[in-house]
Each structure stands twice: as structure tokens, then as C-alpha cells.
Amino acid sequence: MVYVAHLSLTDFRSYASLELGLEPGVTAFVGPNGQGKTNLVEALGYVATQSSHRVANDAPLVRKGATRAIVRCAVHRDDRRALVELEINPGRANRARLNRSPVSRARDVVGLLRTVLFAPEDLALSKGDPSERRRFLDDLLVSRAPRFAGVRADYDRVLKQRGALLRTAAQARRGGRSVRRQESDTAFNAAGAGDVLSTLEVWDAHLARHGAELLRARLELIEALRPLVAGAYAALAPASAPATLAYRSTLSTGGDGDEGGSEGEFAGERGSFDTQTLSTDLGKTLEERLRERLLEVRSAELERGVTLVGPHRDDLLLGLGDLPARGYASHGESWSFALALRLAAYELLRADGGDPVLILDDVFAELDSQRRRRLAEFVAPAEQVLITAAVPDDVPRELIGARFDVAEGSVTRVR
């Protein structure tokens, strides 16, 4: 059995200090909006993924007036207990401790706690930008295999460095300063272009290597998710067209690698491929194909100053029958698809060994009675379920358990 036994917060969000004991089964945090319920489950999600489902950077996680926040979490796994501590330092490197001993990198504690979080923001998985779906895939990759936290970090580092070089080159082409501090386009083209191109080749190699590893992992993940998503969606929305998944990669799109796609691209599955297609087409590896595509779009990249090819511009395509979910799904179908993705992630993590902690952050208030009941039936058997709700009636009968009232920064157990 895997569950969180204790949560301790110092200067995290609205909590100057908090000590909270937890237990297996269902626990509901109930109270009006704005009282700190979501802050509790956000802290646990941060321990699991080292990112927030609400904000893109760490600064809002630190209580106003404080310089850092600390989250401590005691995780029970069978007969073993691990104490994970994260020190959140906005603008500086975070620090971590495991069983009170420092670890070299904060991401080294990723994987000790695995969570699947349902939240109102999940609607963006169906209706939002590709970045939301990329994040879903990559967070799940890290939950299944924590080493991918390093792969993501390496890819992001290379992407940032390569992007800075391209921006410099683009400015120089428009008459700005070149990498050799020369003023004119002519000087850049004669003396600076060779330096830029040779440096780009080095970054191309790094981008292709890390990008190919991330891309292959995403494709394999989608293959595993596909039947689980289809099954969960059919249960949540039995009258709807079947749910499908596909992957659109900049390895296969035409033009200069822009994000987005047309209806025709989805319906005809142009630009969407499976693992075997992308890895064996023309007998080339993913790394080789990435390097080729980078060469193909180099002129456009130098003109625009951005990296146009790579996993950072790919998309997970969600379909209902032959149509894309985005733009065609009803509000209820969009919610069902988002829930199906989370339920599939939960099933996949369970199959890997050990139940993840399920977190349902104010999600039942967003659902109609039918979807509320079906979601509750899905998650009720989990080893630990944490729920936030504005009023007790928002918690389905199938999920009755321990309850804490949350008001004005106080978390009180209801006996």
C-alpha cells in the first residue's frame, strides 16, 4: 500500500506553518473557495512532479513576505517510510532532502511520490494549446520513469541555448549586432555566418540526441495509453463517438514546423504517426531524422530566430471518431476526454506497480450528475484519494471518508 501519511508546510502559499496527518482511503478537504484547500493538494503535486498545476513558475508558491517555502511529505510504501523535503527558492535552484539527508539535485527525489491530479484546469487538455498536452505526456513519463526529468531538463537547456544563438543571428541579419559584434548585414554574412552555422551544427547534434529520446518515449507512451483512454472515455460518455489518440510531429509536417494543424490533417492522419513509422521510415533513426529536418528549416529558423523542429512543437491529437475533439467536442465530451486521459494515466501507473495517490481538486462541481457518479466509481477503489470541495454535497456518496474543514488558513478534522 502507498499513501501520504503526513504533510508539513512552511511558508507555502497561504500557510505560514501547517502539520497535517493523513491516512489511507478517502479524505475530503471542504470549505469555501479561497481558503487554502487547493494549496494543500498543490503541495503534494509539487512533491511528485516539482511543478504546479496552477502556475508556470515557483514564485507564487512562496508566501508573501517569505523568501522560500518548504514542503515535507512522509510517504508510506508497504512497510517502508520515506520523508521527502523540498525547499522552493524562486529564482535560484531548489534543494531537496531525503530522510533528512541532502541529495545532489532536487529532481533526484522525483518518483518517490506518484500522484494523478484531476482539476478544473484539465479542460485545457481537450480545448487548450498543444503545450498542455505535451506537459501531460512529459509529466506522465517522469512519473513512470524519473530519469526522464533529466531528459526533459537536458532538452530544455539545449533548446534555450540554441534559441539564443538563433535570435542573435536573426538580429544580425536585420542589421543588428552579430555574434562577433559587427554592425552590418554584409559583415555578418561575410564573417559571422560561418561561426553561427558551425555552432548551430553542434547544437543540432545535442537537440537531435535529447529530442529523439524524448520523442521515442512519448510515442511509446501513447501506444500504451491508447486503449486505456478509449475504454475510460467509453465508460464516461457511452453515447459519444470513440476516443482516439495520434501524435503530430514536426518530423513529418510540411512547411517550417509551425504549431497547429488543420481538420484535414487530423481526418487524414497526415502528420500523425506511431512509433514504428517514425523510427523506421526510410531506415533512419529518430535522431537522424531530427537532424535532417533541422537542416531543412534552417533558413526559416535563421530568419525568425526560433527553433522550429523538435518535441517542443509537437502535439497529441485527440479525436472523436474521424473529427478532432478540439473545436468539435461538446463541453461534456471535452470534460470526458480530459477525465479519460487522467484515468488512463492512473491505470498505467497502477500497472507499473503501486497505486498513485489520486487527487481530485474541486472537480466534481464541474461535472454533471452522470459523470460525477462514474468518476467516483472509478476512483473509489484507490488506496488513497484526496478531494477538495466547496461544500460537503459536492463529495459523492461513493467517496465518503475522513473530512477536514478548511477556513481562514485553519485545517480542522471533523469528527
N, C-alpha and C positions, 0 to 999 in steps of 0.2 A: 504493500500500500504506500502511495505517495501523497503527502499533503503538507501544507504550510501549518506549522504549529505555533509560530509567533511572528509578529511583525512589530518592528520598532522604528519610529521615525524621529528625526531631529531636523528641524527647520526645513521640512519638506512641504511645499505648497502652503496650506493654511495651518499646518501643525508645527508648533514650536517643539513639542515633545509628545510622544504617544507610545504606549506599550499596549499591545493587543494580542491576547491569546486566542488561538483558533483551533478547530478540531475537524476531523473528517466529516463528510456528509454535506448538507446544505446549510449555508449561513447567509442571511439576508441583512443588508445594511439599509435601514429605512429612515427617510427624513426628507424635508423639503429641499428643493433644488438650491444649490449654492451653499450648502452646509458642510461639504467636505467628503461626501460619500465616494465620489469618483476618485478623489485624491488617494483614497486607501487602495483601491484596486489598481490605479495607475502605478503606484509604488511597486506592487508585486509584478506588474507587467514590465516595469523597468528593470527589475532584477533579472527577469527571464530574457529580455531582448536588448537591454541597455538602450532603449529608445522609448519614447512616449507615443501612445496612440492619439494624443491630442495636439501636441506641438512638435515643431521640427527641430528645435534646439533646446538645450538644457536650462537656459536662464530662467524661464517661468517656473521651473521646478523648485527653485530655492526661495524660501520665504522672504518677503520684503524686509530689508534691513540686515539680512544674513549674507555671508559670503560663500557659504557652502551648505549642502544638505547631506544627511546621512540616512541611508536605508539599511536596516538589518533584518534578515529573514532567516528563520530556523526552518529547515526543510527536513521532514522525516521521509526516509525511503526504506521500507521494510523495517529492519531493526537498527538502521544507521541514521544518524542525525548530522546534518551539515549546517553550519552557521555562515551565511554569506553576508558580507558587509560591503556596501558601495558608498564611496564618498564622491559626491557630484560637485565638480568645480567648473562652473561655466567659464569658457574662455581658456581653460587650462585642462590638462589631462586628468581624467577621473582616476581614482585609486580604488583598489579592492583588497579585501582580506577574506581568507577562507579559514574557518575555525581559528580566527584571531591571528593568523599568520599572513603577512603581506604576500601578494602574488605580483609577478613582474608586470603584467598587463591586466587592465580591468576586464578585458574580454575573456580572460582565462577562466572566469567563473561562469560564463555563459553555458547553459546546458544543465546546470545543477538544479534549476527550477524550470520546468516547462509549463507554459500556460497557453490556453486558447481563449482569446478575448472576443466577446460579442459586444458591439457598441453601436449607437446611432450613426457614428461616422462610417460604419461598414457599408452604408448605402453607396458610398463613393466607389466601392469595388465594382458595382454594376454601372453606375452613372458617371463616375468621375474620370479623371485623366489616366493615361497609361501608367503614370508614376505610382498610383495607388495599387494597381495590380502587380507591378514589378516589386513593390515593397512587400506585398502579401507573399509572393513566391520566395523572395530572399529571406524574409523573416522565418518562413517555414523551413527553408533549407538550413538555416542556422540552428533552429530548434531540433531538427533531426540529426544534424552533424555540426557541432560547434566550430569545427575547423573552417567552415565557410564564413565565419565572422572575419577571419584573416584574409580569405579570398576577396571578400567584398571590400575590405579596407585597402588591400593592395590595388585592386582595380580602381577604386575611387581616387587613390593617391596618384596613380599614373594618369588617370583622366584629368585631374586637376593640373598636373604639370604639363601635359600635352596641350590642354586648353590654353594655359598661359602663353605657351610658345606660339600657338596659332593666333591668339589675339595680338601678340606683338607683331607677328608677320602681317596680319591684316591691317594694322595701323600703319606699318611701314609702307605697304602697298598704296595706301591712301595718302601718302606723303608725310606720315608721322615719323617717329623715331624708330630706327631699325634696331635689331639686336646688337649692332656694332655702333649705335649712337650716330648714325649718318642721317642727314636731313632729307634727302630727296629720294623719290622712287627710283631714279636712274642709278643712284649709288647703291641702293638696296639690291636692285636686280643684278647689278654687276658684281657686287662684293658680298652682300649679305645673304642672298638667296641660297648659295651653296651651303653656308653654315646652317641655315634653317632646315634645309632638306636633309642634310646628313644627321642633324639632331632629331628630326622627325622620324627618320628611319629607326633610330634607337628606341624612341618612344612607341613607334608602331609595333616593334617586336614585343615590348613589355605589355602593351594594350592587348595584342592578339593572344599572348600566352594566358594572361589572367582572364581576359574576356572569354576565351574558349572554355576555360574550366568552369566559369560561372554559367555560360550558355548551356554546356552539356548537362550540368546539374539541373538547371531549370527544365530542360526538355525531358529528362528522366523523371523529374518530379511531376510534370504534367501528365505523363503516361500513367503514373501511379494514382494521381488524383482523378483522372477522367471517369472511371466507373463509380468512384465514391461520390463525386459531385452529382453525377446523373441519378444515382439511387437516392441521395438525400433530397435532391430537388423534386423528384417524382413523388416522394412522400409528403413534401411540404406543399406542392402545387400539382396534385394529380391530374387536373383538367388542362394543364398547360402543355405546350409543345416540349419535347425533350431538351434538356440542357446539354450543351456541347462545349468543349474547350479546344482551342487551337492556339498556336504561337506564331506571331508575326515577327520576323527577324529582319534587321537591316542587311543581313547577308543576302536576302532574296528580293527586297523591294527595289523598284526601279528608281530612277532619278538620283537625288543626292542624299537619301536616307532620312528625309523628314519624318516626323512622327505623324500618327493618324492614318486613316485608311478609308476607303470608300465602301459603300454597301457591296459593290461588285467584287471588291477584294475578298470580303467575307464570304459571300454566297458562293463564289467560285473557288474559294480557298487559295487564291493567289496570294503568296506571301506568307502562308501558314504551312508549317512543316512539322514532321515528327523527328524523333532522334535519329533514326536510321537515314532519313532523307538528307538531313543537314550534315551528318557526319560522314556519309559515304558517297554523296553525289560527286561524280567526276573523279572518284578515287582520291579526294583531297580531305585532309583533316579540317576540323573547325578552325584551328589556328591558321592554317594556310589560307583558308577562305576569308578569314577576317583580314589578313594582311593584303590579300588581293583587293578586297572591297575598299580598304583604306587608300590604296593606290588609285582606284577608280574615281574616288570622290575627292582626291587631294586638291584639285584646282578649286572646287567649291569650298572646301574647308579653309584654304588659304584666303579665299575671298571673304568668307563670312566670319572666320576666326573662331569656329566651334568644331568639335568632333562630331561627325555626322553618322558614324557607323559604330555599333557596339551594343552590348546588352542594355546600356543606359537609355537607348532609344527604342527598345523592343516593346512588344505589348502581348499580354494574354488576352486572346479574343474569346468573349463569352457569347454563346449563341443559343437561341431558342428555335429549334428546327433549323431552317435554312436562313434565318434572319439574325442579325446581331442584336443582342439584348439591349445594348445602348441605343436609345432612340426608338426602339420598338416595344420593349417590355413595359407593361403597366407598372404602377407603383408597387402593387403587391407582388408581381413577378420579380421585380428588381430586388425587393426585400428577400424573397425566397431564394434567389440566386446568391445573394450575399451570405445568407444563413447557410446555404448548401456548401459554399466554399469553406466556411468555418467548421461546419460539421465534418466535412471531408478531411480537413486538417486534423481535427480531433481523432478521427478514426485511424488516420495514418500514423499519428504519434502513438496511439494505443498499440497499434500493430508492431511498432518498433520496440515496445516493452515499457510498461508502466503508464498509468493514466496521467495525462497532463491535468493541471488544475484548470477547471472551467470557470471563466469569469463572464458574467452577464451584466453589463453596465447599463442600467436603465433601458434595456432593450425591449422588455415586454410592453411598455407603454406605447411603443411604436407599431405593435403588431395587432392585427385583428384577432378575434377570439379563436378562430380555427388554427392560425399559425402559432399563436401563443400556446395552445394546447399541444400541438405536435412538437414544437421545440422543447417544451417541458418534458414530454415523454422521451425524447431523445437523450436529454442530459441528466435525467433523474438517476440513472444507474452509476453516474460518475463517482469516483472516490471522494472528490471534494468539489463543491460548486459554491461560488461566491456571487451573490446577487446584490445589485443596488436598485432601489425603487423609491419613488417619491411617497407612495402610500402603501400600506400593507396589502390592499386589494390588488395591487399590480403584481404580486407574487402568486403564481399559480398554485393551486391546491396540491399538485403533484410535487411541489418543491418546498413543502413546509419543513422547517428545521429551526436551528438556532437563529435568534434575531437580535440585532443591535440597533438602537435608536441613535441617530446622528443629528446633532443640533448644536449650533454655535461652537463648533470645534470640540465638542464633547461626544465621546462614543461610549454608550451605556448598554450593557446587556439587559435584555428584557427577560425576566424570569417567569 
